[in-house]
């Protein structure tokens, strides 16, 4: 959840150059989504474990988004922030997906 919240506020922490860049909006949306999914996993994993596969995809998007977004003037800090937090989100998402397959109530 903390990685998602950091991704959401990272444009203001790292200091993105423009105020409404596509990367800023992407980080905000993906970060808040990851944080809300983590909150759902923590409170009701039995009902939400089916969505755990989406978190590693969001982490992968956070990693590659600085290079794929049009009209973004990237700096080293922006790229490093997205790559590191994207890797953390991806690893945590893979872990939660693994727990979902371990504790699957339908077995």
C-alpha positions, 0 to 999 in steps of 0.5 A: 500500500505504501508503494502505491501511495508513494507512486501517487505522490511521487510527481510532487516529491521528485519534482516533475517538470510540468504540472499536468504531464501524462506521466504525472496523471499515470502515476497518480491513477496507478498509485491510487489503484495499487493502494486501494487494491492493497487495502482490499487485499489486507481487509478481505483477501478471500474475496479480492485475491482474484484481482492480485494478478493485476498488481504486477502488471501495474508495477510493470507499467510504472517501470516502462511508462517514462519511456512510453508516454508521449510529451514527457521530459524525463529526468534521471530522478523521475526514471529512477523513482518509477523504476524502483517503485515499479519493481517494488509494486511488481514484487509485492504483487507477485507475492500476493498472487502467490498467496492467492494460489496458496490459499485458494478456497476453491481447491 
